[in-house]
Amino acid sequence: MVLNHLTAPILTSTEVPPVLLPGISAKRPSEKERADPNVADPRLNINRSCIYERRLPGNAYITAHIQRLQHGYYSTSAVSDMGFDSVDFFAVSFVFHSPDASNHRFKAATIRASLYSPSTHYSSHRNRSSRSSRSRSICRPRYPRFLMHAPHLLYGSISPETMQWSYSLSGTLGIAQLPLIASLTPSTGLNRQFRRFEMMRIQGSARTLDDGDGNIRPASQIVWTLEENSLQRSGLPREFTFAMLIAKPGPGARVLLDLEIEPVVQSWFGAYPDWWLRLWKKYRAVHRKGGRVSGNSGIDFRASIGQRFEPVTSKRGFNFATLIGSFDEFVTMAGRRVSLDVGPRSRPMLRTRSQYMLIDTV
């Protein structure tokens, strides 16, 4: 009689506190880096105009408020290209509010910000003869476009998980026949473990926009994608602020902002389908019909909102090319922010990035 027994693999997982990957050193921003007077002051961030509000299942809400809108220009001798006149700094504060995050949480989201200027047509040859020698180095785009956006690439705290699995194969051979009794019991086993790393990810990129009338406008749309940490399942950040630098055709140009947010709401039975989320009531400041923008975006880009930029040494406003720190400094998010320096011994996947942001959202 021969008996064979196969034991199935056993997998166990263990989470450990967040740590940094090998070869990466973290450093906190120095006092000099935090000395920029133009960084948003929390004491001055009062409730501004609401430009987006949406109700979702589980009594979850998404709102977007204007935090800052200031005017100026972008000009520096450090770059060989032309500068830009009529540049606006625009910051939007988003709130992803889920009162019952254990049953309804924001797993992912896509934020699209698009610029339109339907009623004004500017040309680069307009009033060319009346321009001075100084203004010849200034670029006047025919349509509004994004010069900068923040964040570009942002990660959350790294959460490693140790996966352990064991595979055992055992067999028993027995012969019972008097007066001869024989027994053989061979067995073998294999144990392995590996670790995987996950983190919250936010990435933004500038896109080419087609307004539906055959007009192709490069860098007129910004798309941000947000993904939660799949190990922690803690959802997306509840409050954060994104910043944009917008170049307009002129100081009195009419600019419309179309803000679209596509969330992924996770429940105990799975993610809600997109068609179900579209049935819920929502408020949007821009209404599009037939591919064209109608109405007002609720934002007057000729007005000034929020904290001022200083110092202002020209009638054109503040020169955004003279910002002390990086443009990513204007991104605010709950948690501790540090800069990561990737060394030469880092993993190949990180060698292409010399520096990125780490946000601890816990």
Buried (B, 14 or more C-beta within 10 A) or exposed (E): EEEEEEEEEEEEEEEEEBEBBEBBEEEEEEEEBEEEEBBBEEEEBEEBEEBBBBEBBBEBBBBBBBBBBBBBBBBEEEEEEEBBBBBBBBBBBBBBBBEEBEEBBBBBBEBBBBBBBBEBEBEEEEEEEEEEEEEEEBEBBBBBBBBBBBBBEBBBBBBBBEEEBBBBEBBBEEEEEEEEEEEEEEEEEEEEEEEEEBBBBBBBEBBEBEBEEEEEBEBBBBBBBBBBBEBBEBBBBBEBBBBBBBBBBBBEBBBBBBBBBEBBBBBEEEBBEEEEBEEEEBEBBBEBEEEEBEEEBBBEBBEBBBBBBEEBEEEBBBBBBBBEBBBBBBBBBEBEBBBBEBEEEBEEEBEEEEEBBBBBBB
